[in-house]
Amino acid sequence: MSGGAGRARRLAMPVVLCLALAACGGQSTDGLGMGGEPIESFTAEQIYGRAEFEMNRRKYERAAEYFGEVERLYPYSEWAKRALIMQAFAYHNDKDYENSRSAAQRYIDFYPTDDDAAYAQYLLALSYYDQIDEVGRDQGLTFQALQSLRTVIERYPESDYARSSILKFDLAFDHLASKEMEIGRYYLKRKHYTAAINRFRVVVEDFQTTTHTAEALHRLVESYVSLGLTDEAQTAGAILGYNFQSTEWYEDSYNLLTGQGLEMKMFGDNWLSKIYRQMINGKWL
C-alpha cells in the first residue's frame, strides 16, 4: 500500500515529538493515560504524537485508540480530522477491517471534499479487497471490493488511488471468474455437463476480459462434445481460434474437435453464435 504509506508519513508528527513522548510510554497503564496522567490533561497534538509513537512500535490497535481519543476530546480541531484518517489506517494495519471501514466512512461523511477523502475511500475499498485471499472465500467480499474500488475510480479519477484501484479491480474481477471456473470444473469432472456449461457460460459472457476466458471456451467444447451438441462445440472452438489461437486451450480443443471429425467453425443459431458474430463485428473482447 505505497500510497497509504506515503499518506501516513505526510500526516505523521515530527520524530522529535514522538521520541519525547516515548518517555511517557513505559509508565502508561492499561488505560490511555500517559505517564500516569489522565488522557484529558494532554493536548490534541500530544495525544496524536503518542498515537504515532504506537504506530512506529507496530502497536496498531493501541495507536487507533489514541487517535480515537484525539477525535473524542478535540472533535472540531484539525488534529481530530487528521486523527480520524490515521485511525482508519491503524485499524487496517491491525487487520481490523470492520473498524477501519467504519473510521474511513466517518471521514468521508464528515470531510467529503477534503484532500484525504480519496484516501479514505481507498482504505474503505481495501477493507474488503485485502480479505480476498483465496478462491474459496465468500464471494460477497469480492463484490463489495469491486463496488468500493469502482467508487474510487469514478469519484477520484485523477488520484494515485484511482490507478491502484484499477489494478485491484481487475484482480478482483479475475477472482470472481476464477470461482466460476472452479465450480465449473467440479461439475465437469463429475460429468454434470449442463451445470458445468452454466458456469463456463458466465465466464464467457460476463468475465470476457479476464485470464480465464480461453479455458472456459475449451471447457465448453469438452462439455458440448460430451453431450453431442456439435454446433455449440464447434462454435466455441471457432471463438477460441479467432481470439486465442496461441494458447494451449486452442490446441486441446482443435485436437478434440478434429478427432471427432468436427471443425472449428460457427454452426447453428445459439448463444455462442451470437457472441461469435459480436466478436467479428468488433463488439466482443
N, C-alpha and C positions, 0 to 999 in steps of 0.2 A: 504494500500500500504506500508507494513512494509519495503520491500526492498528499496522503493523510499525514505522513511523517513530516513533510515539509510544512504543512499547515500547523501541525503541533509545535514545531520548532518556532514558527513565527509567533505563536501565541504564548510561548514559554516565558517565564520570568528570567531575569538576569541570573547567571550562575552564582554570582557572589551572594545574592539574597538567598538563594536556595541553600547554599552552604552555610550561611549564617543561621538559618532555621534548623539545620541539621542538629545543632547542639541541643535543641529542644526535643528532638526526636526520641532520644533514648529515655527521656523521662515521661513520655506520654503513657497514659493508662489505657484501659480497654475502651474508654470513651474517646471523644475527639478533642479533649483539652490538649494544650501544648505547653510542655514544661510545668505541668501541674496547675496551670491557669485555665479557667474556663474558656471555651472557644469564643464566647461572646466578647471577651476582653481584647481580642485581636482585630486588626483592621482587615478589610477585604483583601488588600494586597498581601498581607502576611499569611492569611489562610490560603490564598491562591498559591503563594510560594511554597507553603508546606505541601499542598497537593502536588505541585511539580516535583518536589523532593521525593514524594512517594512514587510518582511516576518513574523517576530515574532509578529507583530501587526495584522497579517492576512490581510494586505493590499496588496493582491497578484497582482492586476493589477499595482499598483504603484511600487511594487518590480520588476515586469517584465520590467517596463520602465527603472528603474535604471540599471538592468542587461543589458538591451539593450544598454544603454549609455556606459557601460564598453566596450562592443564589438565595438561600433561605434568609440569611442575615442582612444582605445588601441587595434586595431584589431589583432595584431600579438603577443600579450602578453599571458602569461599563465593565467592571470586573465580573458582575453576575452574568453578563452576556458572554464574555469570554469563557467563564467557568462552565456554562451550560454546554457549549460545543465540546469543551475538553472533557466534560463528564461523559458525554456520548462516546468520545474517543477512548477514554479509560475503560469504560464498560466493554467496549468492543475488544480491546486488548485482553480483557479478562474473560472473553468469550461468553459474557453475559449479554446475549444478543437481544433479549427482550427489553432489558433496561436501557441498553444502548439505543434501541429503536425508539423507546419512549422519550429519552432525552433529546434525540435528534428531531423527533416530531415536534416536541415543545419548542425547540429552536426555530423550526420552520414556521410554526404558528405565531410565535412572538416577534420574529425578525425576518419576515418573508423577503424583504428587499435588501437585507444585509449581504455583504460580500461573502460571508461564510455560509449563507443559505444553501449554496450549491454543494458545499462540502457536507452539510447536514443531510441533504437529500441523498448524497452518495453514501454516507455512513448508513443511512436507513436501508438503502439497497443492499449494501454489504452485509447487513444483519441477516438477510435472507441468503444471499449468494454464498457466503462463507460456510453455510451449513450444507451446501450441495457437495458432499464429499464422496458419494458413492451412488451407483446407479439404483440400488435397491431402496434408497430412502424415499420418504413421502414426496411425491411429485408436486404437492401443493406448495412446498417451499420454492420449487423451481419456478412455478407460475408467479408467485409473489415476487421473486427476484426479477423476473422478466418485466413485470409491470413497473416495479420501482426503478429499474435501470432505464426503462423507456422514458420515465418521467425526467430523469436526469438528462437524457439525450435531448428530449424535446424542450425542456424548460431552460436548460443551460447549454445550448449547443456549442458555444464558443469556449467553454471551460475545459481545463485539463481533465476534469472528471467525466466529461462527455466522451472524450476519446477513450478513456479507460473503460467506461460503461459500454461502449460499442463492442469492445473486445470481449468483455464479460457477457454481454447479451448473446453474442454469437456462441460462446461456450455453453451457456445455459440452454440455449435453443438446441444445440447439438446434444446436450444431455437428455432432453426430452425425447429426441429421436432415438437415442441410444436405448432408452427404456422401452420404446415401442419395438425396437429390433430384438431386444432381449426376450420379450414376451412372444413375439412372432416366431423366433427360433425355437422357443419352448414348444409351441403348438406344432410347428413343422416337424420337429423331431419325433413327436408322438402321433404324427400323421393326421392331425386335426387341421386339414388343409384350409377349410373355409375360415376358421378362426385365425389361422396364420395369415391368410390373404388380407383379412380386415386390418391387421396390424401393419403389414407392409404397405398397404394402400395408404394408410395415414401418413407414413413417412414420405411416400412419393407425392402425395397431394399437398400435405401441409408443411413438410420439412425438406423442401426441394433443395435448399441451399446448404444443407448440412453434408457432412462427410459420409453419411450412411445411405445416400440415395442409390448409388450403384449397387451395393449389396442388396438393398430392398428390391430392386428390379430383378436381380438374379434370383432371389428367393421367390419372387412372383413367378418367374419362369419355371422353377422347380415345382412349385405348388400347382400351377395350372397344368403342367405336363402330367403330374401325378393324377389329376382329376380328369384328364383327357380333354381339357379345354384348350385346343391348339391355337385358336385365333388369338386368345388373350396371351398365351405363352409366346407366340411369335411376335406379337406387338410389343410386349415387354422387352423382348430381345432386340427389336428394332430401335427402341428408345436407348437401350444400352449401346448399341452400335453407333448411334448418332452422337451421343454425348460422352461415352466412357469407353471408347474402343481400346484405350491403352491400359485398362485395368484388368486384373485377374478375373474379375466378375464377368467381364465380357467374354473372355476366353472360355470360362466354365460354361456360360450359357450357350456360346457358339457350339462347343463340343456336345452339350446335352441336346440341343435342338437338331443339329445336323445328324447326330447319332440316331435320332428318331425320324429322319427324313424330312425335317421341317426347316423353315427358313427364318432369318431374322428380318422380318418384313411385316408391315402393318396389314392386318386382316380384320374383317368384320367391323361392326359398329358397337364398341363397348367403351367403358370409361378410360381405358388405356389408349384407345384410338383417338379419343378426344384430346388427351394430353399430347399424343404424338403430333396431331395437327397444330395444336398451340405451339409446340416446340418448333415446328417447321416455320411457322409464322413469326417466330422470334418472341413469343409471349411466355415461354416456359424456360426456367433456368436463365 
